[in-house]
Amino acid sequence: MSHPASFSSRRPRPWGTMGAGIAAVAACAVCFAGPLLALLGNIGAASALASFWVLALAVVVGAAAVGAYVLHRRRRAAACDPTTGPVDLGLPAVGMARDGRVR
């Protein structure tokens, strides 16, 4: 008498489980492909925009350096100019009064 094959007596088929896993991975890849590509595209666009800003930043830094150098030269020249004369500090004068007494 032959016994019909029952569900538990059959050999397991690993390809069925692996196929389901591959299908799940493919579905996941299809689902997340759009957002991942959008993220990578935005990163690329931001880096392209930043490359132009780096050039602009270099120009601004160069202009600031030239301006600082010019201001430094002008202030140094004004500090060394002896033609300005004496500077009144607003302190009381020490010396003789007109009547000959010491103040």
Secondary structure, 3 states (H helix, E strand, C coil): CCCCCCHHHCCCCHHHHHHHHHHHHHHHHHHHHHHHHHHHHHHHHHHHHHHHHHHHHHHHHHHHHHHHHHHHHHHHHHHCCHHHCCCCCCCCCCCECCCCCEC
